[in-house]
Amino acid sequence: MQQIEARLTKVFRNVFYDDAIVLRSDLSADDIADWDSLTHVRLLFTIEREFQIEFTVTEVGELKNVGELMALIHSKVASSAVRN
């Protein structure tokens, strides 16, 4: 999970152009001033590319914070590894 957090931190810092971002489980769009709907879409596409996964609309709609996002990424990465 730490490797996912490190890679996800890199994605967040690149998408938001802010090297000071520190991810917390409870971090949400309300905590980052530039996190608007367009940036949200860019963030999700960048995460999908970084981790070679795909999110469904339902999964994305249910996410409330970075902790839930990390858990979802972990689940998808793990299930992808099992298939390969």
N, C-alpha and C positions, 0 to 999 in steps of 0.2 A: 504493500500500500504506500510505503514511503517513496518508491520509485514513481508511482503514479502521481503523488503529490508534487514531487520535484518537476516532473514533466508538465503537469498542469499549471504549476506556478509560472514556468517559462512561457506557456501559451498565454496566460492572463497578462503577463508583463508585456508580451509582444502585441497583443490585440489592443490593450489599453495604453500602450506606449508609456508605461510607468514601472520602472525597475524597483520601486519601493513597495509594490503590492506584496502583502504577506497573506497567504490563504489561511482561513480559519473555517472550521466546519459550519459555523453559523453565518458566514459571509454571504450576502445576497446582493441583488441589483440595487437595493436601497443604500448600500454602503459605498458604492463607487459612483461618483458623480457622472461619469461619461458612459455609464451602462444604460444605453437606450435600446430600443427595439432593433435598430439596424446593427448595432454593435453586438447585441445578443445573438443575432443570426450569424454574424461573422465569427463570433466566439465558438458557437456550436460547430460550424463547418471546420474551423481550425482544429478543434478537439477531435472531430471525426477523422480528419487527415492524420493528425499526430498519432492517434492510437489505432488507426485502421479499423474503425468501428462505424456503425450507423445507428442513429437514434430514431425512434418513431416519434410522431407528433404527440402521441399520448404520453410517452416517457418524458419528453421535454416539458409538456404541460403540467406534469405532476411535480416537477422539481421545485423545491422551496429554498434550497441553499447549496453551497459548495460541498458540504458534507454528503448530501444526497447525490450530487453530481459525481463525486469521487466514488461512492458506492456503486453507482450505475456503471461508471467506466470500469471499475474493478470487475463487476459481474460480467460485462460484455467481453472484456479482455480474457477473463478466465474461461468463459464458454467458447470463445474463439480458439483458445489454445487446446481445448479438449477436442474440438472438431478436427484440428490439424494434426 
